[in-house]
Amino acid sequence: MARIVIVDDDEIVSEMASKVLFDAGHVCGCVGDGEKALDLLRWRRPDLLLLDHDMPGLTGAQVLRSIRSSPDNYDLPVIMFTGLSGAEDEQHAYYNGAQGFIRKPFNAQMLLHEVNLVLKSREERPQHRTLTEHLEQAAGRWRDSPDRRIML
């Protein structure tokens, strides 16, 4: 079970995707624009973000760039979930840091396949650390202990 947030201004698409993911055992929430998505990420970190590109206000590309430059969410898995259909659009999404790309209208099986693929690729990774924690560890200034993190 994963906590997934769908960021899309089209409520019907969000509802359909949410139902597919919920039926597969995931917990889903939806927000309708990029600003609300960034506000939500300040409050709670999901396991995965499905992100539409064309929305009022901040575009999906702007939200993705903001996530990638955030010390708390730089490694959050993001799948672009969009009506853009060109190969160049897909390349831009990956270049900006997306882990997946799903075109709308979407196929339920393809949605589940892509979500499971991205989630599975993250299973073997270590637990999330903020960018500051990651840099401290890389510099050798901290180590993990079974019950707490210790700064050296």
N, C-alpha and C positions, 0 to 999 in steps of 0.2 A: 504494500500500500504506500502510495506517495501522495504528498500534498502538492497539488497542482493549481496554479493560478492562470486563468485565461484572461488575456487583456485584448478586448475586441469591442468596438463600438456597435457591432451588430448583435443585438440581444438574441436573435434567433439562432445564429451560428454558435454563439457562446453556449446557449442552452443545449443545442444538439451535441456539441463536443463534450460538454459537461456530463450529459447523460451517458454517452459512450464510455467515458472514462470512469464515471461512478459505477456503471454496470460491471466494469473490469476490476473494481475494488479500490479505486483511488478516491481521494477526497478532493473536491474541486471548489474553487471560488472564482468569481468573475468580477472584473472591473471594466468600465467602459472607456477609459482613456489613459494616456501615458502618465499624466500627473498623478492620478489616483493610484496607478501601479507603483510609482516611485514612493508615494506616501505609504502605501501598504508595505513595501520592502523596508522602510525605516522602522516599522512596527514588528513585522514577522517575516521570516525567511522561509519561502516554500522550498520544495525539493526540485521543482521545475516550473518554468514560465513558458506558456504559449503566447506569443506576441504577434499581434496584427501589425502590418506596416502602415497602412493608411488609416489614420484616426484624426479626429479634430485635436487641435493643440499640438502636443508633441507627437512626432511620428514614431513608429516602432524602431527605426534606425537611431533616432535620437535617444530613445529610452535605452536601447541596447548599449550605445556608447556610454551613457551615464552609468549603467550597471557595471560595465567593464572598467570604468575609472573609479568605482566605489571601493574603499578599503574593506567594506563588509560584504559586498556581493560580487566582487570581481570574478568569482568562479561559479556563480549561479548558472546552472544549465538553462539555456534558452533555445526554444524552437520557434523559428519564424513561422507564423500561421497566417497566410496572406493570399489575396487574390492576384498578386503579381505573378506572372507566369514565365517571364523571360529567363534564359540561362544567366544573363548578366545580373538580374535581380538576385538570383540565388547565389551567385558568386559574391556579390556585395554583402549579402547576409552573412556568409561564412567569413568573409574578410573582416566584418565588424564584430565577429566573435560568436555567432550563432553555432549551436551544435547540430541543428537540424533545420529542415525547410519543408513545410507542408503547404501545398496549394489548395485554395478553396475554389469551388466546392470540394470538400474532402470526402474520402472514402473511410468509413469507420475502421475497417481492417488496417488500412494504411496509417491512420492516426494512431491506433494502438501499437502497431509495429514500430513506428518512429519513436513514440514515447517510451516504449519498453527498451528499444535499442539505446536511447540516450541514458535512461535510468540504469540499465545494465552496465554501460561503460563507466558509470560513476561508482558502482558498488565496490570496486577494488581500491578506490582512492581513499587516502586517509581522511579522517573527520575534518570538516571545514574549520579553517582558522582565518581570522581577519588577516588582511595583508600585512599589518604591523607584526602580528604574531609570526606569520610565515617568514618575514624578513629577519626577525629576531632569531628564529630557529636556524635559518640559513647562515646567519652570521655566527652561529655557535653560542649564542648568549642565553639559550634556554634549553631545557630538556623536559620530556614528559615523564611523569611518574604515574603509577596506577590510580592514585586518588586525586592528584591535582597537577597543575602546570607550575613549574618552578623556574623563576628567572635566576640566572647565574650572575 
